[in-house]
Amino acid sequence: MSEAQALDDRARKILRDNDRGGHTVPTDRLYPYQWNWDSAFAAFGFSTFDIDRAWTEFDTLFSGQWANGMVPHILFHQPDDDYFPGPDVWCTHAAVPSSGISQPPVAATLARKTYERDPVIGRQRIRILYDKFLAWHQWFNNHRCESGAAAITHPWEAGRDNAPDWDAAMVAIDPSGVAPYTRRDTGHVDPSMRPTKYDYDRYIALVQFGRDQGWDEDKILKDSPFRVADPTTTFTLLRAHRDLKWLGDQLGENTEIIDGWISDLAQGAEILWNADLKSYDSRDLRSGNFANSLSNASFLSWYAGVEDGRSLATLVELLKKVKYGVPSFSPDSAKFDARRYWRGPVWAIMNTLIAMGLGEAGHHEIATRLRLDTAELIKLNGFAEYYDPYDGTPAGGGTFTWTAAVWLGWASPTAKEV
């Protein structure tokens, strides 16, 4: 058996071991529930060897969809004391206990890739899900795109929880009303790799704020101190709109409304262009200020179908500073930390999305480098949550679902891309 085949087997075992019967956890104990974008990547991985199980992952994710169309970032399918904050803190009163925010909408894109692996089964399964996808995308358009770009109401909604992008906006959050709590994450992972208490207090304050507003989007828009236009959400949503339109076309659906969303968001993304940084950047919608954060999310524009040569040289220079792929934050910044969550480490999923976009835009040399970097990280250091971009040291959780998934669907030499 070759090294690649052995890693394929390990990756499939990770997905099976993290399967909880219809949904997949990111990794045992540290993340014991169903996370939104993790789940979509799980489906992507399952689609390489169990197409029915891949579609079931999407079915279970959308089982927690709210009446307003929102698909939460966490679904609490069963009680588990290994995670805080749980459903008793969120108090969303949803049919499936859940958080009150969403996450980057990669699901339509990865559903399309799952469809393309077996169009006969895909047509049957997506027909049931299509209106649910459409309602979720409508929710984003109704409640997150008032500036033109897509905004987040909590750092966790961007998926890049403690990125420096949010530091300035977080200053406006008053954590004085947060009751004492016990974190669970730092009991499972080295605390030096996790968000600080300063950050966590403000995360919980925002959860309490949303809860106190009854998760009413209009009230949150009006009164929340935190609302930031985000490249991750903007570009994953724009790509997802394009792929949802493709899925709708396969079903013979009228997709004119999606055409409008694509046009509006493609134009709106321009508010994220930071000319001084020479890249796309997060922007505080309360102050209007850029975060001045050069991150891996800055380079998702190609993934979204935005061919923008303005940031190509910036990416090339950034790649010279590290060994493995695109770091989550620029090493030139004093805030860079090679092993603390989204403040420097490299993530297999972000390498994947960036490379997919670059390859589709014809930038094959950089896309190939990112694929080989990601494969090397996994070969040398296993299926970690993320890695040190200088030496590849694994960090965060281990036996991680989405890292196994991108190996099977993209990074492995045996991967058959769709």
N, C-alpha and C positions, 0 to 999 in steps of 0.2 A: 504493500500500500504506500502511495506517495505521501509526502508531507501535506500536500494540499488536501488529499482525500481524508487523511487523518483529522485535519482541522475541520473539514466539512462535517465529519461524524461528531466531533466535539460540539460544533455549533448547533447541529440538529438536537443533540442531547440537551444542551442548555435551553433551547426553546421548549422541548418536552418537559424538562424539569421545572421550568417556570410557568408551565401551563397549569391553570387552576380550574380547568374544565369549562371552556368557553371563553375565558379571557386569560391573558398572560401578564404576570407581574414583571416589572423591569429587572428585579433581582430579589432574592429571598431576604426577608426581614427589613432591610433598609427601605425598600419600597414595596409594601405588601398588598398594594391595590392595583387597579387598572388605571394607568395613566394614558391620556389621550394620544399624544404623538408617539409615545413608546409603543402603544398598541398598534398603531398603523404600521410602524416598522416591523413589529412582530408578524403582522399579516404578510408583509413583504417577504420576510424570511420563510414563513410557513409555505408561501406560494411556490417555493422552489422544490418542495417535496410532498406537500399535503394541501392541495388546492381547496378542498372542502373546509379544512381547519382554518385556512386563511380567511375565507369568507365569513366563517363563524365569528372570528375576531371582530370584524366590522359589525356584524349583527349585534354582538354583545355591547360594543362601544355605543352604538346608536340606541340601545335599549334604555340608556340613561338620558336621552335627549329631552330637554325641557319643552314645555308647550310653546315657548317663544322661539324655538329653533336652536337654542344654544346647546352645544355638546360639552359637558363639563371637562375640566382638566383631570379630575380624579373621580372615579366611581368606587364607592365603598361597598363592595359586594358582600363583605362579611366583616364582623368586628375583628380588630387586631390591635393589640396594645403596643405594637412595635413602631407605630407611627403617630406623630403629632404635627399639625392639628387634625383630629379626626372629625367625624360628622357631627359630634356634639358641640364642636366649636363653630363649624360653618353654619349649622342650623338652616339649611336650605329647604327642608321639608319637601324635597323632590321625591318622585315615585321610587327611584333608585337613589339611596343616600349619596350625596355628591358634594363636591366643592361648588362655589358660586361663580367661578370664572372659567374661561376656556383655555386653549393652548394653540400653538401654531398649527394651522389646518393642512397638514400634509396628507390627510386621509384620502382625498379625492385623487391625488397624484399616485399614491401607492395602490389605491383601488384600480386605477387604470392599468398599472403595471401588472396587477394580479389578473385583471380581465384579459390582458394580452397574452398571458401564459396559457389560457384556455378560454377562448372566446365563447364557446358553446355554453359552458358552465357560467362563465362571466356574465353573459347576457341574462341568464336566468336569475342570477343572484343580485346583479346591480339593478334590475328592474324593481325589485322589492325595496332597495335602498335609495334609489335615485331621488325621490321626493324628500327624503330625510336629509340627504346631502344638500339639496337645493335650499331647504329651510335653514340649515346651518349657515350656508353662505349668505343667505338673505339677512340672517341675524347679524353677521359681521357688517354687512352693508348698512343696516339700520342703526347699529349701536357702537360701531368702532371706527367708522370712516368719515367722521364729520369734518376732518381737516383735509381730506383727500387721500392721505396715507392712512394706514390702519394703526390704531392706537391700542395700548394696553392700559388696564386699570389696576394692575398689580404686577410686580416683577415676575411672579411665577407664571403669569399669562404669556410671557414671551418665551418661556422655556429656558431662558438664560438667566436663572434666578438671581444671582448676585453679581451680574455683570457691572462694570464701572459705569455703564450707560445710565444707570438709575441713581447714582450717588447724589447728584445735585438735587434731583427731584425728591429724593428720600428725606432731605433735610427738612422739608415742609411738613413731614408727618410727625404728629405728637404721640409718642408711645406711653405717655404718663398714665393712661387708663388701662394699660395691659396688666392683667393680674399675673401673679407668679405662675410659671409653667415649667414643665420639664421636657426638654427636647429629647427625642429618641435617636435622631440621626447621629449625634456625636457619640452615642454608645456603640454604634456599629462601625463607624469609620473614624479615622484619625481626625480630631477636631481642626487641625491645621489645614485640612483639605476642604472644610465646610464653611458656609457663611458665618460671619461673626454674630455675637449676641446683639450688637448694635443693629445689624441688618434684620435679624430675626424678630426683634421687638417691633420693628416697623412693619414687617410682613404681617405679624399678628394684629397690629393696630389696624391695618387695611382690611383684614378679614373681619374684624369686629365692626368696622365702619360699614362694610357691605351688608353684614348681618343686620345692623341697626337700621339700614335703609330698606330692609325686607328684600334685598337684591333687586330693587327697582332701578332699572338702567337709567331712567331719566333723572332720578335723584342722585345717582352716583355721578352721572355726567355733570350735573349742576354743582355738587358740593364736595366731591372728592379732591383732596390736595394732590393726588397722583394721577396724571394722565399723560402718557408719553407715546408719541408716534415712533414706531419700532420697525427697523428693517426686516427683522425675522418674520414678524407677523405680516407685514406688507408684502414681502416677496413670496412667502409661502402661500399667502392667500391669492396673489395674482397668478401664480403657477397653478394653484388648485382650481381657480376659475377656468383657466384654459383647459385643464384636464376634465373638469366637470362638463364643460361644453362638449368635449370630444365624446364623453360617455353618453351625454344626452343625444348627440347626433347618431350614435350607434342604435339608440332606442327609437329614433324617429321623433324625438321631442322637439318642441319649439324652444330654441335656446336664445332668443333675442334678448331676454332680460340679462342673461350672462354676458352677452356682447357688451351691453351697457356697463356692467360692473367692470369688465376688463378694460374698457376705454377709460372709465373714470379713475380706476386705481393706477393704471399705467401713467396717466397724467399726474395724479396726486402724489405718486412716489417721488416726484421731482422736489418736493419740499424737504426731502431727506438728504438731498445732495449738499454736502458741506464742501464748498470750493476750497476753503483753507486746508482741510484735511485731505482733499482730493479723493474722497470716497463718500459712500452713503453713511449716514450717521443717525443715531436716535435724536429725537427733538422733543423737549419738554413743551407740551401744549399749553401749560399754565404760564410759563415765562416767555416762550418762543425761542429759548436758547438751545443751541446744539449741545450734545453731551461731549463733543470732541473726543469720541471714543472710536478708535480704529479696531474693529473686532472681526471675527469670522463672519458675522451677519452682514458686514459691509459688502461682502462679495457674493451675496445671493442674487444679485441682479440678473446674472445670466440664467440662473435657474428659473427666474420669473419670466424669461423671454425678453428681457430688456438688454439689447446689445449696446453696451456703453463702454466705449474704449477709454473714457476718461479715467477709470479706476484700474485699468490693466497694469500700468506701470507701478501703481501703488502696491498691488498684489505681488508683482514680481519682486519688488524690493523687500516686502515683508517676508516672503519665502526664503530670502537669502539669510535671514536672521535666525532661523530655527532649522532643525533637521527633519522634522516630521510634519508635513502638512501645514494647515492654516491655524495658528494659535488663536485662542478665543479673545485675546487682547494683545495689543502691540507690546513687544518686549522693550520698546524705547520709553515706555511710560514708567514713572516711579510707582504706579499702582500695580504693575505687572507682578503676578505670582504664579510661577510655573506649575504649581500643584494645588492651588486653591480654586476649586470648582470653575466658574466661568470667568476667572480673572487672569487666565493665561494658558491653561492646559489645552491640548488638542483633542478633538472629539471625532470619532470615526464617522458619526452621522453627518456632521457638518462638512467634513472632507468630501463625503459622498454627494451631498446636495450641491455643493459648490462645483465639484468635478462634473456632475451630470450636466449642469448648466454650461460650463466651459466647453465640454465636449460637443454639446448640441450647437454651440455657437462657433465651432470650428477651431477652438483653442486647444488642440489635442495634446500638445506637448505638456502643458501645465496640468491638464486633466489626467494624463497618464502618470505624471509624477505623483499627484495626490492619491491615485489608486495604489501605486506601488508603495508609497509611504505608509498608507493605511494597512496594506497587506503585511508589510514588514513589522509594524507595531504589533499586530495580532500574532504573527509568527513568533516574535521574540518575547512578548509580554502577556499573551493570553487575551481573553475577551473582557477587558476591563471597561469600566464606565467611561474613563478618559485617561489621558497620558501626559507626562511631561514632554513638551515639544522639543526639548533639547536632547534628552537621552532615552526617552520612551518609557521611563519608569511608570508602571501602572498605578492608577490612583482612583479614589472613590470606591464604588461597589465593584465586586467581581462577578464572574459568570453572568455578564450583562446581556439582556435580551437584544437590545438594538444593535450592539456590536456584533453579536452572533448573526443577526439578520442581515446586516450590510456585508458581512463576509460572504454569506451564502448567495445573496442577490447581486453582489457587485464586486467585492474585493478579491474573492478567491479566484485563482487561475482557472478553476472549473466553472465559474459563474457564467450563466447564459443570460445576458442582458436582454430585456424587452423594451 
